[in-house]
Amino acid sequence: MPTGNGGKETIPESPGITNEHLPVSRPYRDQRYKTYLTCRATYQAGVPVQVSMKLEMKDSPGQLVSALQPISDVGGNIIAVIHQHELTSREGTLGVQIVLEIAESRFNDLVSQIKEKGVNILRIGKERLLYKQTVIIIGHLMHTDISDTVDKIDCTGFAEVTALDLAMPAIHERSSARLTIKSVSINDMEAALGILRDVARTKNLLIIEPLEGEVV
Amino acid sequence: MKIKVAVLGLGSVGRGILEMVRRKPGLGIVITAVADSKSGIVNNEGIDIEGVLERKKNGCACGDQGITARDVVLQADYDILVEVTPTNADTGEPAFSHMKAAIERGKHVVTSNKGPVSRHLAGLKKMAQGKGVRVRYEATVGGAIPIMHMLGEGLRGNNVTALYGVLNGTCNFILTRMAAEGLTYEQALAEARELGYAEADPTYDVKGIDAAIKLVILANTIWNNQVTLGDVDITGIDLLTTDALRLAEEQDCTIRLIAEALPEKGLLRVSPRLIRKDHPLVFEGTLNAISIQTDMAGEITLIGKGAGSIETASAVIGDILSIDL
């Protein structure tokens, strides 16, 4: 990473969670993280997987509930449901993106049951980080190990820093960075920002967040 | 019938009030007494406003050095005490004592003084109620913006669920200049000083304390929740970098010092926030704005001049005229 005057570096969007090298030695007080570790242990035992699906259905009362019914029927766990207006391209249809956890062995059952409900599955993928938020941090970012700061969020499993723009005016001056954070759900975003606030407090960084309840 | 008013404090706000009362006889206000820090003048028929303003302009005491502000409060003939002395945020004194003494005499009080209002609002209101008089303080928050009138009259019956405000014009000016011209914080502050927008000691403004005091006044007015300055989570703008503003700009955003109150979340905060440039609270220069969310009226945002002699006098005169004598 360049540390020269006026240096600016853009780290591209990261490809996704690798699930490698979990820093179990960093005991976060955050309950979500503990939950994640439990889930991950179960995953390693070969049981549930997390997937995202883009669904298209008729925009009429009861359709969404009906489309989601098979998920609980096969013992799946809904993590997030997001209405996607850009998906709603055709007249009278409703586009939603869902993230769910399901036993791998039940996955094919789920797909056929959803289709039986007359719901169109547009896409199945691993793109599970659907919520995006941007924050700016100011301080001695390099001296306080920015990669550790980023890692504190990335290692949660439910949120990651997907873009980092860094501006370093001079070696001993405070630098500024814009972080794009993506998460599985709104609550996860709040948890990720909570972690960032804790890190900022210990590293004496200033965080500039959006207004309460706003996304930028 | 003329409204008899005694004015304490002849700084920028006090002089603005006198000037407007002189220029607008149709208001029906007569100034029966004034006092500055060194002297006072009392005349039940109305003081010579022009003479007082002339003496202040020449740097002299406004009147008789044997008459103190306390004498005016306790002895002059007036309906409404206008308390516009400089704010002491730590104790609220001597303004608080003056107000109490006036209420005790059964006089109404109108003030621009943030110190006593942010610290003792509930007490002042209770005392005033006991004496059947009013305490009005429109000018303490947002300069000319009639937020208190809007809350107390036009939005009666609404529940206010959230409040967001740009309550310090100095900070808004500095952030505007940092974003628009790429100035450093220090350069923008120096410019604000040169233009008279910032005090010699800008601590109260740039550290977010002034905005937090106003937030306390608004919160106590709306929710009567008796919060104090210590309850506000305060971060100033003095550590912001030009790079941070540029990074925001690249996302069609900017940074503004925003006061936020969301009682449901127990949130009371003044801090620089990342905010979209098309948001109603983003505007240039020294203006102030207050945006509230209500259950019936939805969202309402008022934007206006947050400081200035005549602008603040507008708020004080609005308060004077809204009191039924």
Interface residues (C-beta under 8 A of the other chain):
Chain A: T134 V135 I136 I138 D165 A167 P169 R174 S175 S176 A177 R178 L206 I208 E209 P210 L211 E212 E214 V216
Chain B: A162 Y164 T235 L239 L240 T241 D243 A244 R246 L247 A248 E250 Q251 C253 I255 I258 E260 L262 K265 L267 S271 P272 R273 L274 I275 R276 H279
